[in-house]
Amino acid sequence: MPYLFNTAESQRDMLKTVGVNSVDELFDQIPRELRLDRPLQLPPPLSEIELESHLRDLASQNVGASGRVSFLGGG
């Protein structure tokens, strides 16, 4: 899947579509004290193949309800 970044023009179009003039104006409704004022601390990026492998590993850890004691519907 290709990564298509937002150009300045596409950002302006999106902001216009939602009726604001800037990204700051878009988030004006969120109080400043609730906004993160630093960059997110994210792990390094993964390639599409690495991400798919990582998600498969995570999904393999899921256990269905039949593998556990379940009291669903027990009142």
mmCIF file of the N, C-alpha and C atoms, coordinates in Angstrom:
data_MODEL
# 
_entry.id   MODEL 
# 
loop_
_atom_site.group_PDB 
_atom_site.id 
_atom_site.type_symbol 
_atom_site.label_atom_id 
_atom_site.label_alt_id 
_atom_site.label_comp_id 
_atom_site.label_asym_id 
_atom_site.label_entity_id 
_atom_site.label_seq_id 
_atom_site.pdbx_PDB_ins_code 
_atom_site.Cartn_x 
_atom_site.Cartn_y 
_atom_site.Cartn_z 
_atom_site.occupancy 
_atom_site.B_iso_or_equiv 
_atom_site.pdbx_formal_charge 
_atom_site.auth_seq_id 
_atom_site.auth_comp_id 
_atom_site.auth_asym_id 
_atom_site.auth_atom_id 
_atom_site.pdbx_PDB_model_num 
ATOM 1   N N  . MET A 1 1  ? 0.847   -1.162  0.000  1.00 0.00 ? 1  MET A N  1 
ATOM 2   C CA . MET A 1 1  ? 0.000   0.000   0.000  1.00 0.00 ? 1  MET A CA 1 
ATOM 3   C C  . MET A 1 1  ? 0.900   1.234   0.000  1.00 0.00 ? 1  MET A C  1 
ATOM 4   N N  . PRO A 1 2  ? 0.718   2.118   -0.953 1.00 0.00 ? 2  PRO A N  1 
ATOM 5   C CA . PRO A 1 2  ? 1.580   3.301   -1.001 1.00 0.00 ? 2  PRO A CA 1 
ATOM 6   C C  . PRO A 1 2  ? 1.194   4.308   0.077  1.00 0.00 ? 2  PRO A C  1 
ATOM 7   N N  . TYR A 1 3  ? 2.182   5.016   0.544  1.00 0.00 ? 3  TYR A N  1 
ATOM 8   C CA . TYR A 1 3  ? 1.944   6.095   1.504  1.00 0.00 ? 3  TYR A CA 1 
ATOM 9   C C  . TYR A 1 3  ? 1.794   7.380   0.713  1.00 0.00 ? 3  TYR A C  1 
ATOM 10  N N  . LEU A 1 4  ? 0.659   8.009   0.829  1.00 0.00 ? 4  LEU A N  1 
ATOM 11  C CA . LEU A 1 4  ? 0.409   9.260   0.128  1.00 0.00 ? 4  LEU A CA 1 
ATOM 12  C C  . LEU A 1 4  ? 0.359   10.377  1.157  1.00 0.00 ? 4  LEU A C  1 
ATOM 13  N N  . PHE A 1 5  ? 1.375   11.213  1.171  1.00 0.00 ? 5  PHE A N  1 
ATOM 14  C CA . PHE A 1 5  ? 1.426   12.288  2.143  1.00 0.00 ? 5  PHE A CA 1 
ATOM 15  C C  . PHE A 1 5  ? 0.487   13.416  1.732  1.00 0.00 ? 5  PHE A C  1 
ATOM 16  N N  . ASN A 1 6  ? 0.134   14.242  2.712  1.00 0.00 ? 6  ASN A N  1 
ATOM 17  C CA . ASN A 1 6  ? -0.724  15.392  2.444  1.00 0.00 ? 6  ASN A CA 1 
ATOM 18  C C  . ASN A 1 6  ? 0.119   16.553  1.950  1.00 0.00 ? 6  ASN A C  1 
ATOM 19  N N  . THR A 1 7  ? -0.243  17.068  0.808  1.00 0.00 ? 7  THR A N  1 
ATOM 20  C CA . THR A 1 7  ? 0.418   18.275  0.321  1.00 0.00 ? 7  THR A CA 1 
ATOM 21  C C  . THR A 1 7  ? -0.221  19.473  1.012  1.00 0.00 ? 7  THR A C  1 
ATOM 22  N N  . ALA A 1 8  ? 0.424   20.621  0.942  1.00 0.00 ? 8  ALA A N  1 
ATOM 23  C CA . ALA A 1 8  ? -0.146  21.842  1.526  1.00 0.00 ? 8  ALA A CA 1 
ATOM 24  C C  . ALA A 1 8  ? -1.518  22.121  0.916  1.00 0.00 ? 8  ALA A C  1 
ATOM 25  N N  . GLU A 1 9  ? -1.643  21.868  -0.372 1.00 0.00 ? 9  GLU A N  1 
ATOM 26  C CA . GLU A 1 9  ? -2.922  22.097  -1.050 1.00 0.00 ? 9  GLU A CA 1 
ATOM 27  C C  . GLU A 1 9  ? -4.002  21.145  -0.535 1.00 0.00 ? 9  GLU A C  1 
ATOM 28  N N  . SER A 1 10 ? -3.663  19.864  -0.373 1.00 0.00 ? 10 SER A N  1 
ATOM 29  C CA . SER A 1 10 ? -4.666  18.910  0.115  1.00 0.00 ? 10 SER A CA 1 
ATOM 30  C C  . SER A 1 10 ? -5.050  19.220  1.564  1.00 0.00 ? 10 SER A C  1 
ATOM 31  N N  . GLN A 1 11 ? -4.090  19.680  2.374  1.00 0.00 ? 11 GLN A N  1 
ATOM 32  C CA . GLN A 1 11 ? -4.407  20.076  3.751  1.00 0.00 ? 11 GLN A CA 1 
ATOM 33  C C  . GLN A 1 11 ? -5.367  21.266  3.757  1.00 0.00 ? 11 GLN A C  1 
ATOM 34  N N  . ARG A 1 12 ? -5.108  22.255  2.906  1.00 0.00 ? 12 ARG A N  1 
ATOM 35  C CA . ARG A 1 12 ? -6.014  23.416  2.816  1.00 0.00 ? 12 ARG A CA 1 
ATOM 36  C C  . ARG A 1 12 ? -7.411  22.972  2.400  1.00 0.00 ? 12 ARG A C  1 
ATOM 37  N N  . ASP A 1 13 ? -7.490  22.059  1.435  1.00 0.00 ? 13 ASP A N  1 
ATOM 38  C CA . ASP A 1 13 ? -8.789  21.560  0.972  1.00 0.00 ? 13 ASP A CA 1 
ATOM 39  C C  . ASP A 1 13 ? -9.537  20.846  2.096  1.00 0.00 ? 13 ASP A C  1 
ATOM 40  N N  . MET A 1 14 ? -8.829  20.018  2.862  1.00 0.00 ? 14 MET A N  1 
ATOM 41  C CA . MET A 1 14 ? -9.481  19.298  3.962  1.00 0.00 ? 14 MET A CA 1 
ATOM 42  C C  . MET A 1 14 ? -9.965  20.261  5.037  1.00 0.00 ? 14 MET A C  1 
ATOM 43  N N  . LEU A 1 15 ? -9.129  21.246  5.388  1.00 0.00 ? 15 LEU A N  1 
ATOM 44  C CA . LEU A 1 15 ? -9.527  22.229  6.400  1.00 0.00 ? 15 LEU A CA 1 
ATOM 45  C C  . LEU A 1 15 ? -10.743 23.027  5.925  1.00 0.00 ? 15 LEU A C  1 
ATOM 46  N N  . LYS A 1 16 ? -10.736 23.409  4.650  1.00 0.00 ? 16 LYS A N  1 
ATOM 47  C CA . LYS A 1 16 ? -11.866 24.151  4.087  1.00 0.00 ? 16 LYS A CA 1 
ATOM 48  C C  . LYS A 1 16 ? -13.134 23.307  4.143  1.00 0.00 ? 16 LYS A C  1 
ATOM 49  N N  . THR A 1 17 ? -13.005 22.012  3.848  1.00 0.00 ? 17 THR A N  1 
ATOM 50  C CA . THR A 1 17 ? -14.151 21.110  3.857  1.00 0.00 ? 17 THR A CA 1 
ATOM 51  C C  . THR A 1 17 ? -14.808 21.047  5.232  1.00 0.00 ? 17 THR A C  1 
ATOM 52  N N  . VAL A 1 18 ? -14.001 21.072  6.297  1.00 0.00 ? 18 VAL A N  1 
ATOM 53  C CA . VAL A 1 18 ? -14.572 21.009  7.651  1.00 0.00 ? 18 VAL A CA 1 
ATOM 54  C C  . VAL A 1 18 ? -14.847 22.395  8.227  1.00 0.00 ? 18 VAL A C  1 
ATOM 55  N N  . GLY A 1 19 ? -14.588 23.442  7.442  1.00 0.00 ? 19 GLY A N  1 
ATOM 56  C CA . GLY A 1 19 ? -14.972 24.789  7.834  1.00 0.00 ? 19 GLY A CA 1 
ATOM 57  C C  . GLY A 1 19 ? -14.028 25.525  8.763  1.00 0.00 ? 19 GLY A C  1 
ATOM 58  N N  . VAL A 1 20 ? -12.733 25.208  8.701  1.00 0.00 ? 20 VAL A N  1 
ATOM 59  C CA . VAL A 1 20 ? -11.743 25.932  9.506  1.00 0.00 ? 20 VAL A CA 1 
ATOM 60  C C  . VAL A 1 20 ? -10.609 26.399  8.601  1.00 0.00 ? 20 VAL A C  1 
ATOM 61  N N  . ASN A 1 21 ? -9.810  27.327  9.129  1.00 0.00 ? 21 ASN A N  1 
ATOM 62  C CA . ASN A 1 21 ? -8.723  27.892  8.329  1.00 0.00 ? 21 ASN A CA 1 
ATOM 63  C C  . ASN A 1 21 ? -7.351  27.339  8.670  1.00 0.00 ? 21 ASN A C  1 
ATOM 64  N N  . SER A 1 22 ? -7.233  26.651  9.810  1.00 0.00 ? 22 SER A N  1 
ATOM 65  C CA . SER A 1 22 ? -5.922  26.142  10.222 1.00 0.00 ? 22 SER A CA 1 
ATOM 66  C C  . SER A 1 22 ? -6.098  24.911  11.100 1.00 0.00 ? 22 SER A C  1 
ATOM 67  N N  . VAL A 1 23 ? -5.012  24.170  11.265 1.00 0.00 ? 23 VAL A N  1 
ATOM 68  C CA . VAL A 1 23 ? -5.036  23.001  12.152 1.00 0.00 ? 23 VAL A CA 1 
ATOM 69  C C  . VAL A 1 23 ? -5.280  23.459  13.590 1.00 0.00 ? 23 VAL A C  1 
ATOM 70  N N  . ASP A 1 24 ? -4.668  24.574  13.987 1.00 0.00 ? 24 ASP A N  1 
ATOM 71  C CA . ASP A 1 24 ? -4.901  25.101  15.340 1.00 0.00 ? 24 ASP A CA 1 
ATOM 72  C C  . ASP A 1 24 ? -6.375  25.399  15.564 1.00 0.00 ? 24 ASP A C  1 
ATOM 73  N N  . GLU A 1 25 ? -7.009  25.995  14.572 1.00 0.00 ? 25 GLU A N  1 
ATOM 74  C CA . GLU A 1 25 ? -8.439  26.288  14.684 1.00 0.00 ? 25 GLU A CA 1 
ATOM 75  C C  . GLU A 1 25 ? -9.251  24.995  14.769 1.00 0.00 ? 25 GLU A C  1 
ATOM 76  N N  . LEU A 1 26 ? -8.809  23.971  14.083 1.00 0.00 ? 26 LEU A N  1 
ATOM 77  C CA . LEU A 1 26 ? -9.485  22.672  14.118 1.00 0.00 ? 26 LEU A CA 1 
ATOM 78  C C  . LEU A 1 26 ? -9.537  22.122  15.540 1.00 0.00 ? 26 LEU A C  1 
ATOM 79  N N  . PHE A 1 27 ? -8.462  22.343  16.304 1.00 0.00 ? 27 PHE A N  1 
ATOM 80  C CA . PHE A 1 27 ? -8.378  21.801  17.657 1.00 0.00 ? 27 PHE A CA 1 
ATOM 81  C C  . PHE A 1 27 ? -8.712  22.818  18.744 1.00 0.00 ? 27 PHE A C  1 
ATOM 82  N N  . ASP A 1 28 ? -9.224  23.989  18.372 1.00 0.00 ? 28 ASP A N  1 
ATOM 83  C CA . ASP A 1 28 ? -9.559  25.026  19.356 1.00 0.00 ? 28 ASP A CA 1 
ATOM 84  C C  . ASP A 1 28 ? -10.525 24.545  20.435 1.00 0.00 ? 28 ASP A C  1 
ATOM 85  N N  . GLN A 1 29 ? -11.395 23.608  20.121 1.00 0.00 ? 29 GLN A N  1 
ATOM 86  C CA . GLN A 1 29 ? -12.390 23.125  21.084 1.00 0.00 ? 29 GLN A CA 1 
ATOM 87  C C  . GLN A 1 29 ? -11.753 22.298  22.203 1.00 0.00 ? 29 GLN A C  1 
ATOM 88  N N  . ILE A 1 30 ? -10.543 21.819  21.982 1.00 0.00 ? 30 ILE A N  1 
ATOM 89  C CA . ILE A 1 30 ? -9.845  21.017  22.998 1.00 0.00 ? 30 ILE A CA 1 
ATOM 90  C C  . ILE A 1 30 ? -9.030  21.963  23.868 1.00 0.00 ? 30 ILE A C  1 
ATOM 91  N N  . PRO A 1 31 ? -9.288  21.990  25.185 1.00 0.00 ? 31 PRO A N  1 
ATOM 92  C CA . PRO A 1 31 ? -8.530  22.890  26.063 1.00 0.00 ? 31 PRO A CA 1 
ATOM 93  C C  . PRO A 1 31 ? -7.026  22.635  25.950 1.00 0.00 ? 31 PRO A C  1 
ATOM 94  N N  . ARG A 1 32 ? -6.242  23.705  25.984 1.00 0.00 ? 32 ARG A N  1 
ATOM 95  C CA . ARG A 1 32 ? -4.779  23.615  25.839 1.00 0.00 ? 32 ARG A CA 1 
ATOM 96  C C  . ARG A 1 32 ? -4.167  22.660  26.855 1.00 0.00 ? 32 ARG A C  1 
ATOM 97  N N  . GLU A 1 33 ? -4.685  22.639  28.082 1.00 0.00 ? 33 GLU A N  1 
ATOM 98  C CA . GLU A 1 33 ? -4.088  21.786  29.118 1.00 0.00 ? 33 GLU A CA 1 
ATOM 99  C C  . GLU A 1 33 ? -4.306  20.296  28.845 1.00 0.00 ? 33 GLU A C  1 
ATOM 100 N N  . LEU A 1 34 ? -5.201  19.965  27.924 1.00 0.00 ? 34 LEU A N  1 
ATOM 101 C CA . LEU A 1 34 ? -5.431  18.564  27.567 1.00 0.00 ? 34 LEU A CA 1 
ATOM 102 C C  . LEU A 1 34 ? -4.640  18.130  26.338 1.00 0.00 ? 34 LEU A C  1 
ATOM 103 N N  . ARG A 1 35 ? -3.999  19.065  25.677 1.00 0.00 ? 35 ARG A N  1 
ATOM 104 C CA . ARG A 1 35 ? -3.244  18.756  24.458 1.00 0.00 ? 35 ARG A CA 1 
ATOM 105 C C  . ARG A 1 35 ? -1.814  18.352  24.805 1.00 0.00 ? 35 ARG A C  1 
ATOM 106 N N  . LEU A 1 36 ? -1.297  17.415  24.056 1.00 0.00 ? 36 LEU A N  1 
ATOM 107 C CA . LEU A 1 36 ? 0.090   16.982  24.225 1.00 0.00 ? 36 LEU A CA 1 
ATOM 108 C C  . LEU A 1 36 ? 1.001   18.038  23.614 1.00 0.00 ? 36 LEU A C  1 
ATOM 109 N N  . ASP A 1 37 ? 1.941   18.538  24.403 1.00 0.00 ? 37 ASP A N  1 
ATOM 110 C CA . ASP A 1 37 ? 2.802   19.619  23.917 1.00 0.00 ? 37 ASP A CA 1 
ATOM 111 C C  . ASP A 1 37 ? 4.207   19.141  23.571 1.00 0.00 ? 37 ASP A C  1 
ATOM 112 N N  . ARG A 1 38 ? 4.309   17.853  23.241 1.00 0.00 ? 38 ARG A N  1 
ATOM 113 C CA . ARG A 1 38 ? 5.594   17.285  22.848 1.00 0.00 ? 38 ARG A CA 1 
ATOM 114 C C  . ARG A 1 38 ? 5.329   16.245  21.761 1.00 0.00 ? 38 ARG A C  1 
ATOM 115 N N  . PRO A 1 39 ? 6.340   15.901  20.998 1.00 0.00 ? 39 PRO A N  1 
ATOM 116 C CA . PRO A 1 39 ? 6.146   14.856  19.982 1.00 0.00 ? 39 PRO A CA 1 
ATOM 117 C C  . PRO A 1 39 ? 5.818   13.508  20.639 1.00 0.00 ? 39 PRO A C  1 
ATOM 118 N N  . LEU A 1 40 ? 5.022   12.714  19.962 1.00 0.00 ? 40 LEU A N  1 
ATOM 119 C CA . LEU A 1 40 ? 4.728   11.371  20.458 1.00 0.00 ? 40 LEU A CA 1 
ATOM 120 C C  . LEU A 1 40 ? 6.007   10.549  20.476 1.00 0.00 ? 40 LEU A C  1 
ATOM 121 N N  . GLN A 1 41 ? 6.143   9.712   21.474 1.00 0.00 ? 41 GLN A N  1 
ATOM 122 C CA . GLN A 1 41 ? 7.316   8.836   21.553 1.00 0.00 ? 41 GLN A CA 1 
ATOM 123 C C  . GLN A 1 41 ? 6.928   7.485   20.955 1.00 0.00 ? 41 GLN A C  1 
ATOM 124 N N  . LEU A 1 42 ? 7.128   7.377   19.657 1.00 0.00 ? 42 LEU A N  1 
ATOM 125 C CA . LEU A 1 42 ? 6.731   6.186   18.917 1.00 0.00 ? 42 LEU A CA 1 
ATOM 126 C C  . LEU A 1 42 ? 7.951   5.348   18.576 1.00 0.00 ? 42 LEU A C  1 
ATOM 127 N N  . PRO A 1 43 ? 7.750   4.036   18.424 1.00 0.00 ? 43 PRO A N  1 
ATOM 128 C CA . PRO A 1 43 ? 8.871   3.197   17.991 1.00 0.00 ? 43 PRO A CA 1 
ATOM 129 C C  . PRO A 1 43 ? 9.219   3.520   16.541 1.00 0.00 ? 43 PRO A C  1 
ATOM 130 N N  . PRO A 1 44 ? 10.373  3.050   16.091 1.00 0.00 ? 44 PRO A N  1 
ATOM 131 C CA . PRO A 1 44 ? 10.749  3.294   14.689 1.00 0.00 ? 44 PRO A CA 1 
ATOM 132 C C  . PRO A 1 44 ? 9.697   2.702   13.744 1.00 0.00 ? 44 PRO A C  1 
ATOM 133 N N  . PRO A 1 45 ? 9.561   3.258   12.554 1.00 0.00 ? 45 PRO A N  1 
ATOM 134 C CA . PRO A 1 45 ? 8.564   2.748   11.613 1.00 0.00 ? 45 PRO A CA 1 
ATOM 135 C C  . PRO A 1 45 ? 8.906   1.340   11.136 1.00 0.00 ? 45 PRO A C  1 
ATOM 136 N N  . LEU A 1 46 ? 7.869   0.611   10.745 1.00 0.00 ? 46 LEU A N  1 
ATOM 137 C CA . LEU A 1 46 ? 8.033   -0.733  10.198 1.00 0.00 ? 46 LEU A CA 1 
ATOM 138 C C  . LEU A 1 46 ? 7.650   -0.710  8.724  1.00 0.00 ? 46 LEU A C  1 
ATOM 139 N N  . SER A 1 47 ? 8.251   -1.602  7.967  1.00 0.00 ? 47 SER A N  1 
ATOM 140 C CA . SER A 1 47 ? 7.820   -1.763  6.579  1.00 0.00 ? 47 SER A CA 1 
ATOM 141 C C  . SER A 1 47 ? 6.464   -2.463  6.601  1.00 0.00 ? 47 SER A C  1 
ATOM 142 N N  . GLU A 1 48 ? 5.793   -2.475  5.479  1.00 0.00 ? 48 GLU A N  1 
ATOM 143 C CA . GLU A 1 48 ? 4.494   -3.135  5.405  1.00 0.00 ? 48 GLU A CA 1 
ATOM 144 C C  . GLU A 1 48 ? 4.623   -4.616  5.767  1.00 0.00 ? 48 GLU A C  1 
ATOM 145 N N  . ILE A 1 49 ? 5.667   -5.269  5.293  1.00 0.00 ? 49 ILE A N  1 
ATOM 146 C CA . ILE A 1 49 ? 5.875   -6.694  5.577  1.00 0.00 ? 49 ILE A CA 1 
ATOM 147 C C  . ILE A 1 49 ? 6.150   -6.905  7.064  1.00 0.00 ? 49 ILE A C  1 
ATOM 148 N N  . GLU A 1 50 ? 6.981   -6.038  7.657  1.00 0.00 ? 50 GLU A N  1 
ATOM 149 C CA . GLU A 1 50 ? 7.277   -6.150  9.092  1.00 0.00 ? 50 GLU A CA 1 
ATOM 150 C C  . GLU A 1 50 ? 6.023   -5.918  9.931  1.00 0.00 ? 50 GLU A C  1 
ATOM 151 N N  . LEU A 1 51 ? 5.211   -4.938  9.537  1.00 0.00 ? 51 LEU A N  1 
ATOM 152 C CA . LEU A 1 51 ? 3.985   -4.645  10.275 1.00 0.00 ? 51 LEU A CA 1 
ATOM 153 C C  . LEU A 1 51 ? 3.009   -5.805  10.187 1.00 0.00 ? 51 LEU A C  1 
ATOM 154 N N  . GLU A 1 52 ? 2.862   -6.364  9.005  1.00 0.00 ? 52 GLU A N  1 
ATOM 155 C CA . GLU A 1 52 ? 1.963   -7.505  8.839  1.00 0.00 ? 52 GLU A CA 1 
ATOM 156 C C  . GLU A 1 52 ? 2.419   -8.671  9.709  1.00 0.00 ? 52 GLU A C  1 
ATOM 157 N N  . SER A 1 53 ? 3.712   -8.940  9.748  1.00 0.00 ? 53 SER A N  1 
ATOM 158 C CA . SER A 1 53 ? 4.256   -10.007 10.586 1.00 0.00 ? 53 SER A CA 1 
ATOM 159 C C  . SER A 1 53 ? 3.996   -9.720  12.066 1.00 0.00 ? 53 SER A C  1 
ATOM 160 N N  . HIS A 1 54 ? 4.212   -8.480  12.476 1.00 0.00 ? 54 HIS A N  1 
ATOM 161 C CA . HIS A 1 54 ? 3.981   -8.090  13.870 1.00 0.00 ? 54 HIS A CA 1 
ATOM 162 C C  . HIS A 1 54 ? 2.507   -8.277  14.251 1.00 0.00 ? 54 HIS A C  1 
ATOM 163 N N  . LEU A 1 55 ? 1.598   -7.867  13.366 1.00 0.00 ? 55 LEU A N  1 
ATOM 164 C CA . LEU A 1 55 ? 0.172   -8.010  13.655 1.00 0.00 ? 55 LEU A CA 1 
ATOM 165 C C  . LEU A 1 55 ? -0.245  -9.477  13.694 1.00 0.00 ? 55 LEU A C  1 
ATOM 166 N N  . ARG A 1 56 ? 0.354   -10.302 12.838 1.00 0.00 ? 56 ARG A N  1 
ATOM 167 C CA . ARG A 1 56 ? 0.072   -11.746 12.892 1.00 0.00 ? 56 ARG A CA 1 
ATOM 168 C C  . ARG A 1 56 ? 0.534   -12.330 14.227 1.00 0.00 ? 56 ARG A C  1 
ATOM 169 N N  . ASP A 1 57 ? 1.718   -11.907 14.687 1.00 0.00 ? 57 ASP A N  1 
ATOM 170 C CA . ASP A 1 57 ? 2.223   -12.372 15.983 1.00 0.00 ? 57 ASP A CA 1 
ATOM 171 C C  . ASP A 1 57 ? 1.272   -11.980 17.108 1.00 0.00 ? 57 ASP A C  1 
ATOM 172 N N  . LEU A 1 58 ? 0.805   -10.743 17.079 1.00 0.00 ? 58 LEU A N  1 
ATOM 173 C CA . LEU A 1 58 ? -0.141  -10.298 18.108 1.00 0.00 ? 58 LEU A CA 1 
ATOM 174 C C  . LEU A 1 58 ? -1.440  -11.092 18.029 1.00 0.00 ? 58 LEU A C  1 
ATOM 175 N N  . ALA A 1 59 ? -1.958  -11.281 16.816 1.00 0.00 ? 59 ALA A N  1 
ATOM 176 C CA . ALA A 1 59 ? -3.217  -12.001 16.638 1.00 0.00 ? 59 ALA A CA 1 
ATOM 177 C C  . ALA A 1 59 ? -3.098  -13.450 17.093 1.00 0.00 ? 59 ALA A C  1 
ATOM 178 N N  . SER A 1 60 ? -1.925  -14.044 16.964 1.00 0.00 ? 60 SER A N  1 
ATOM 179 C CA . SER A 1 60 ? -1.750  -15.444 17.369 1.00 0.00 ? 60 SER A CA 1 
ATOM 180 C C  . SER A 1 60 ? -1.843  -15.609 18.883 1.00 0.00 ? 60 SER A C  1 
ATOM 181 N N  . GLN A 1 61 ? -1.747  -14.508 19.621 1.00 0.00 ? 61 GLN A N  1 
ATOM 182 C CA . GLN A 1 61 ? -1.852  -14.569 21.077 1.00 0.00 ? 61 GLN A CA 1 
ATOM 183 C C  . GLN A 1 61 ? -3.308  -14.552 21.553 1.00 0.00 ? 61 GLN A C  1 
ATOM 184 N N  . ASN A 1 62 ? -4.244  -14.271 20.649 1.00 0.00 ? 62 ASN A N  1 
ATOM 185 C CA . ASN A 1 62 ? -5.661  -14.245 21.017 1.00 0.00 ? 62 ASN A CA 1 
ATOM 186 C C  . ASN A 1 62 ? -6.131  -15.649 21.376 1.00 0.00 ? 62 ASN A C  1 
ATOM 187 N N  . VAL A 1 63 ? -6.979  -15.718 22.369 1.00 0.00 ? 63 VAL A N  1 
ATOM 188 C CA . VAL A 1 63 ? -7.562  -16.993 22.782 1.00 0.00 ? 63 VAL A CA 1 
ATOM 189 C C  . VAL A 1 63 ? -9.073  -16.846 22.702 1.00 0.00 ? 63 VAL A C  1 
ATOM 190 N N  . GLY A 1 64 ? -9.722  -17.771 22.030 1.00 0.00 ? 64 GLY A N  1 
ATOM 191 C CA . GLY A 1 64 ? -11.174 -17.722 21.909 1.00 0.00 ? 64 GLY A CA 1 
ATOM 192 C C  . GLY A 1 64 ? -11.861 -18.016 23.236 1.00 0.00 ? 64 GLY A C  1 
ATOM 193 N N  . ALA A 1 65 ? -13.132 -17.663 23.327 1.00 0.00 ? 65 ALA A N  1 
ATOM 194 C CA . ALA A 1 65 ? -13.895 -17.874 24.559 1.00 0.00 ? 65 ALA A CA 1 
ATOM 195 C C  . ALA A 1 65 ? -13.999 -19.357 24.906 1.00 0.00 ? 65 ALA A C  1 
ATOM 196 N N  . SER A 1 66 ? -13.929 -20.232 23.891 1.00 0.00 ? 66 SER A N  1 
ATOM 197 C CA . SER A 1 66 ? -14.040 -21.667 24.167 1.00 0.00 ? 66 SER A CA 1 
ATOM 198 C C  . SER A 1 66 ? -12.813 -22.198 24.903 1.00 0.00 ? 66 SER A C  1 
ATOM 199 N N  . GLY A 1 67 ? -11.726 -21.437 24.898 1.00 0.00 ? 67 GLY A N  1 
ATOM 200 C CA . GLY A 1 67 ? -10.516 -21.860 25.589 1.00 0.00 ? 67 GLY A CA 1 
ATOM 201 C C  . GLY A 1 67 ? -10.425 -21.360 27.014 1.00 0.00 ? 67 GLY A C  1 
ATOM 202 N N  . ARG A 1 68 ? -11.455 -20.713 27.498 1.00 0.00 ? 68 ARG A N  1 
ATOM 203 C CA . ARG A 1 68 ? -11.461 -20.129 28.839 1.00 0.00 ? 68 ARG A CA 1 
ATOM 204 C C  . ARG A 1 68 ? -12.784 -20.416 29.543 1.00 0.00 ? 68 ARG A C  1 
ATOM 205 N N  . VAL A 1 69 ? -12.772 -20.304 30.853 1.00 0.00 ? 69 VAL A N  1 
ATOM 206 C CA . VAL A 1 69 ? -14.017 -20.376 31.609 1.00 0.00 ? 69 VAL A CA 1 
ATOM 207 C C  . VAL A 1 69 ? -14.779 -19.093 31.315 1.00 0.00 ? 69 VAL A C  1 
ATOM 208 N N  . SER A 1 70 ? -16.044 -19.229 30.957 1.00 0.00 ? 70 SER A N  1 
ATOM 209 C CA . SER A 1 70 ? -16.838 -18.059 30.599 1.00 0.00 ? 70 SER A CA 1 
ATOM 210 C C  . SER A 1 70 ? -18.152 -18.070 31.359 1.00 0.00 ? 70 SER A C  1 
ATOM 211 N N  . PHE A 1 71 ? -18.497 -16.942 31.916 1.00 0.00 ? 71 PHE A N  1 
ATOM 212 C CA . PHE A 1 71 ? -19.756 -16.804 32.635 1.00 0.00 ? 71 PHE A CA 1 
ATOM 213 C C  . PHE A 1 71 ? -20.730 -15.919 31.865 1.00 0.00 ? 71 PHE A C  1 
ATOM 214 N N  . LEU A 1 72 ? -20.494 -15.761 30.564 1.00 0.00 ? 72 LEU A N  1 
ATOM 215 C CA . LEU A 1 72 ? -21.391 -14.956 29.744 1.00 0.00 ? 72 LEU A CA 1 
ATOM 216 C C  . LEU A 1 72 ? -22.797 -15.535 29.790 1.00 0.00 ? 72 LEU A C  1 
ATOM 217 N N  . GLY A 1 73 ? -23.755 -14.690 30.018 1.00 0.00 ? 73 GLY A N  1 
ATOM 218 C CA . GLY A 1 73 ? -25.143 -15.130 30.068 1.00 0.00 ? 73 GLY A CA 1 
ATOM 219 C C  . GLY A 1 73 ? -25.502 -15.826 31.364 1.00 0.00 ? 73 GLY A C  1 
ATOM 220 N N  . GLY A 1 74 ? -24.577 -15.841 32.315 1.00 0.00 ? 74 GLY A N  1 
ATOM 221 C CA . GLY A 1 74 ? -24.839 -16.531 33.577 1.00 0.00 ? 74 GLY A CA 1 
ATOM 222 C C  . GLY A 1 74 ? -25.603 -15.687 34.583 1.00 0.00 ? 74 GLY A C  1 
ATOM 223 N N  . GLY A 1 75 ? -26.043 -14.522 34.174 1.00 0.00 ? 75 GLY A N  1 
ATOM 224 C CA . GLY A 1 75 ? -26.839 -13.679 35.069 1.00 0.00 ? 75 GLY A CA 1 
ATOM 225 C C  . GLY A 1 75 ? -25.986 -12.765 35.803 1.00 0.00 ? 75 GLY A C  1 
# 
